């Protein structure tokens, strides 16, 4: 079912008519339900639940972190595919992601500082060997990426939190003289590379795209066959403390946010300990970013490491900066476990203190690319560039259960489930509208009690489904 069909039914709009009750929006496997209003129940005085009943408990009096935003990345790949779409489909895609009423209201966007693997090729913003950075220009990005970002900002209503991440410094600045295959930043180029960040910010902002912040390095402990660069924890700490932080401050960008790590949950505590225990480094950091690629295949997702960082460094923010399902297969567009991976991660990440959640490519083609090293992956929406059609996957709707109803500055509320078959998290928005997201990972329909303080109602969630309760 396309976004256009959903909008025409009116089922994507949050109901205003049930002010003293709960409106339920559902997406479910083996049904046509996609972010649709499926129930509307009144809240009544609570009754003590009995042993064996399944219940979700929300306590709005206990509140935690505020949300920065939810969204995805506009990469060169996404922009190249977008440019091939018919004009009507371009508009549809932008509305699908960024329109707060007709779409799922993305509020957060990541992009890359020059190239990543997702694009037709590698590029930088300077001539190779230009130590002075005098040749710096972003003309490459003006062809596809910048026009798409500008249209996304406009569709979102004129504001969109935008941050950027580098995959590699230019080849001549690195120990392996190659943008690919890892390598390290040579010490003589620490300040030059830090200045490169400031030139990127200046150039993008000159185009009318405010930059909220940067991450220091995408996946700094992964030697990849694509653009990659390695920092140990101590090297990243010292680059932040002695180079990037001071250089950005001197250039007038001390108000920009810097996020460290930008890699998986498995080694995240070591990185946090090394950097945040150094006050001269920590003063430049907003927090720590993370991905999800470390252990999913083995069933371990290491969310407790996030909780430990949240407890150890309560003034540092946790930000999910990238996740995607790897190993693209065209016969798995509607493969439900892909969406469930998102739901599982988002609920558990937010419940451990995460303030923002950023998917990887918002759009890829029918081959899971373009990717110049054949690292093809899934996106929530794919485009068949031969037919010009958009393909909406279940992941798009699972993310939408969060992004449509949980807005920037929403605050997470205490939420618990009496049984592990249901995962749940809750938020209160600035307008006092509340949203609880519930996920059923089982093959059975589940009846459950929903408690909010001294009020309750009884709800049912289909098998393999996601629900957002709005009240």
N, C-alpha and C positions, 0 to 999 in steps of 0.2 A: 504494500500500500504506500503510495507516495505521500509526501507532505501536503501536496495540493488537495488530495482527497481528504486528508485529516482535517485540514483547515476548513474545507467546505462543510464539514459536519458540525463545526463549532466545538468539537470535543477537546481541542487543545487549550481552550481558554479556562483559566481558573474560575470556578463558580463563585458568584457573589451572593447567591440566593440562600445559602445555607450557613448564615452567620453564626448560629449556635450549634452547628453540627460538623460533620466530617464529610468532605467530598473525596472520593477514592478514584484515582487514575491508575490504570492497569496496562501492563504489557505482558503477554503470556505466550509461551511456546504452543505450537499446534493450534493456534486460534488466529483470528484477524485483529485481536486487540493490540493496539499500538498507541500507548500514551492516551488512552481513551477514558472518559468518565464512565465508570461502571457501577458506581453506588453512591448514595448520599444518605447518611445516617445522622439522626439526632444524638446528641450526648445526653446521658441521663445520670442521676446520682449513682456512684459506684457501689458495687456489691463485692464483698470479699471473694476473691477467686479461690477455687478449691484445688487441692492437689491433683495434678495430672492435666489440668487445663493449660492451654498455651496462651500466654499473655505477653503484651508489649506494654511497658510502663514508661511514661514520660513525666518528668518533673521539671516544669518550666522555671522553677525557682533556683535550680542549679544550672549555671551557664558557664561555658568555657570559651574556647578561642573564637575569634571573629573570622569570617571568610573573606579572603582577598578576591577570589573569583574562580570560575570553572570554565575551561575552554580547551583549545587544541592549537596545533602548530600550523602556521602557513609557511611551508617550505618552498624551495624552488620547484620541487616535484608537484606540489599541490597547485602552484601558480601556473606551471606549464600546462597541466591538464585542464585547469580552469579556462585558460586562454583558447583551448580547442573547442569549448562548449558553445552551442548556439546561445544567443543573447538571452533568450527566455530561460534557458537552463542555468545560466550564470546567475540570473536574478533569483531563481528558485533556490539554488544552493546557498546563496548568501542569506536569504530569508530563513532557510531551514536551520542554519546555525546561529545567526546573529539577531534576528528579529525577536524581541521579547514576547510578542503576542502571537505571531504567525509561525514562529520557530521555537527553538529551545534556549534562546537567550544567552549564548556564550558571552562571557565578560572578560575573558583572559586569553591572551595569544602569545605564543612563543614563536620566534623566528631565529634564523641562524646568522652569525657573523661570517660573511662570505659562504663557502659551500660546505655541505655535508654530503653523505652518500646519496641522499634523496634529491636528485636533479640529474640533468643530462650529462654533466661533467663537473670537474673541479675548477674553481676559480678563486682569486683573491681580489682585493681592491687596489693593489699596487702592481707596478712592474717588478718582476722578480729581481731581487738584489737591491731594491730601493730602500736603503737603511734610513734615509731621511724622511720617508713617507710622503715626499713631495708629489708623487704621482697618484696619491690616494683619490679614488672616486668610486661612486656606487652606480655607475652607468649600467652595469650588468643587471642590477636589481630593478632598474627602471623599466626594463622590457616586460617582465611578467609579475615579479613579486610585489613591488611597491604599488602598482595599480590595484592588485587584489586586496592588499592590506588596507588601502585607502577606502575601497568600496566596502570592506568589512566594517571599518570604523563608522562609515556613514550609515550602514544598515543597522548597526548596534545603537544608533541614536547620537553619534558624534563623539563617543568616548569608548575606548577599549584599552584595557591594561595590556601593554606590549613589553615583552622582555626578550633578550637575545642571548644566544649561546654560541661560542666558537667550538668547532671540531678540531681545528689545527691552526697553528701559526703558518705563515708562508714557509715554503721548503727551506729557503736559505737561512732561516732563523733556528732551524732544528738540527739536532745531532745526527739524524739520518738523512738530511737534505732531501726530504720527501714529505709531502703532506699526508701521505697514506702510511700505513704500517707502523703507527706509534711514533717512537722517537721522543726526545725531550727538547724543551726550549733551552737554547744556549744562554748561559748567564749574561753574555754581553748584549743580549737583545731583550732582557727583562723590561727595561724602561721603554724601549721601542715598541714592544708588544703591548704594554700597558697604554701607551699613547694611541695605538691602533684602536683600542676600545673607545677612547674619547673621540677620535675622528669619526668612528661609526655613529656614535650617539649624535654628534654635531650634524653629520650628513643626513641622518634619518629625521632629526627634528627640523632641519631646514626644509624638509619635504612635507612638514605638517603632521608628523607622526611622533608624538611624545614617547620617549623610552622610559618605562618605569624602572628598569634595572637590567642587570646582566648576571649570568653565571660565569664562573671563572673558566671552566673547562667541561665540555661534555665528556662524561665517562673517563675520568683521568687515570683509571687503573686498567683500561682495556686497550691492548694493541690490536687494532682492527685492520682488515684489508682495505678499509676506506679511510677517510680523514680521521686522524686520531692523534693524541699527544698525551704523554704520561707525566703526572706529578705524583710524587709520594706525598703523604700527609704533611711532612715537614716542608717540602718544596712548595706546596700550595699555600701553606701558612706564611712562609717567608715572602712569596710572590705577592700575596695580599697585603701583608704588613709593610713591606719595604718598597713596593713598586706600584701595584694596581691601586690600592687605597690612596696613597699620597699623590699619585699622578692624576687620578680622577678628581681629587679634592683641589689640587692646584689648577686644574683646567676648569673649575667651576661646576663640577658634577658631583660634589660631595653629598648632594641630596639624592643621588641615584642609589638604588638598592643593589647590593652585591650578595649573591648566593653562592655558597661553597659546595663542593662535592659533585652534585649533579650526576650521581651514579646509583648503584643498587643499595638495597637495604642491608645486605649481609655485612659489609665492612663500614657501614655508616657511623657506628659508634666510635670506632677508632679515629675516623676523620674529625668527628665532632670534638672528641677529647683533645686531640692535638691542637686544633685551631682555636676552639673556644676557651681552652684553659690559658691561652696567651692573651691577656687583655689588650695588648697593642695590635694584635691581629683581629680579635673579636670585635673591636670597636668599629671596624669597617664592614662587618657582616650583618645582614638582615637575618640570615638563618642558613639552613642547609636544604639542598634539593636532593631528590631521589627518584630512581626508576624502579621497575619491578622485575627485571629479567633474571634475577639471581637463582631462584629456586622453584619457580612455579611448576616445572615438570615433575619435581619430586614431591609436590604437595606442601612444601614449606614456603611461607611468604614473609617470615621474619618481621611481622608487625610489632612484636614486643620490643625490637630495637628502637622503633620510633617512640614508643611509650617511655623508654629509658631516657632518650634524649630530651623528650618533653619534660620529664621530671628533673633531669640533671641541669638543663639549661632553659628554664621557663621563659627567659626573655628572647630566645632564639626561635625563629619560625621554621616550621616544617613545610616544604612545598614539593608536591609531586610534579616533576618536570617532564617526564616522558614515560609512555607505555604504549605498546602496540602488540598485536599478535603476529608473530613471525611465521615464515613458511607459507606464503600466499598460495591458495588453491581456488580456482574459479568456481569449483563445485561446492565451496563452503561459504558462500556469501551469507547464507541464512543459518550457519552452524551456531547453535544456541550457546554452547560452552564458551565461545568467544565473548559473547555479551556477559555471561555470568562471571567471567574473569574480571571484567570491568566492575560489575556490581560488587563482587566480593572485595576487590581492592579499594574501591571508593568508600564503602561503608567502614571497613577496618582502618583505612588511612585516616579518615576524618575522626573516627572514634579514638585514635591515638594522638590527636592534636594537630593534624595537618590543616593548614589554612587555605591552601589553593590546590587545584588539581588540573593538570594540563595533559591532554591526550597528545599523541604524536600527529602525523599528517592528517589534516581534515579531509583531504581528497586525494585519491590515487586512481590510476587508470585500470583497465580490465586485466592488466598483467601484474598489478600490485606495485607499479612504479610510476614514473621512470626512476631508475636507480642505476648509477653508472658502474656499480660493481655487482649488480644482480642480487642485491639483498632485498628481495621483494617481500612486502608485508601487506597486512590488511589495514583498511581505514574504515571509519563508521559509514562513509559514503564513497562509493566508487563511481567512476564515469566510464561508460563504454564510448571511447572516442570515435569508434566507427559509426555507431548509431546516434550518438549524442544524448543517450539516455543516462539518467542517474539511477544508481542501485543503492537503496537504503538497506543497511544491515541491522540486525537486532541491537548491535552495539550503540548505534545512533540513538535509539529509543531508551536504552538503559542509562546512557549518560544524561539524556534529557530528563529523566526522572529526578535528577539532581539540578542540572543547570537551569531548567525552566522555573523551578520553584524555590531555589536557594540562591539568593542574590548577594552581591558584594555587601559586606558589613553584617550579614546575617550572623547570628551567634548560635553555636551548638548548644543543645540542651541535654541534660541527663536522660539517657534512654537505655533500657535494658529489655532483654527477652528472657522468658522463663525456660525456654528450650532452644537448643542450638540449631534446630531446623529452620528457624527464622533469624535472619540478621536484620538489624535496624539501627538507624541513626536519626536525629531530629535537629531542626534549626528553627529559630525565630527571626524573621526578617525585620527590617527597620520599621515597617508599617504594622508590626505586631501579628502579621499572618504567620502561622506556623506550618511546618512541613515535616512529616515523618516519612522516611523511605524504608520500606520493608521488602526483603528479598526471600523468596522461597526457592531453595536449591534442591528440593525433593521432587519426586515424581507423583506426589499426591497433593490434592487440594487440602488446604489447612484452614480450619476455623479457629479464630483467635479473639481474645478479649483485647480491646484497646483502651488503656487507662491514661487519662490526662488529669493529674491532681485528683480531685474528688469526683470526676466525671468518667463515664465509660460508654462504650458501645461494643457490639459484637460484629466482627467482619470476617470475610472469607477471602483467601488468596488462592488463585489457581495454582496448579503444579507448574514448576519452572517459570516463575513469574516475578515481576517487580511491581510494587505499588508505591505511589506517593499519596499520602493522606494529607489533605489541606484543610486547615481548621482555624 
